[in-house]
Amino acid sequence: MVDYDLGEYETIMIESKIREGVFHKVVKDLKSGKAVSCSCKCWSKGNKPCVGMRTVGFDN
């Protein structure tokens, strides 16, 4: 797991569109404004950007 410096990144909570009451913890790079990580299984297990990451913005 990557240790993100709090001064350069921000964590955004985005509610899942599929599972009510479940939130994605998306890590956003403040310099680029793009998502770099998420707590969800799509990202942590499959390295695929989830809906929450795409909502914030994601570069491949």
Secondary structure by P-SEA (a helix, b strand, c coil): ccccccccbbbbbbccccccccccbbbbccccccccccccccccccccccaaaaaacccc
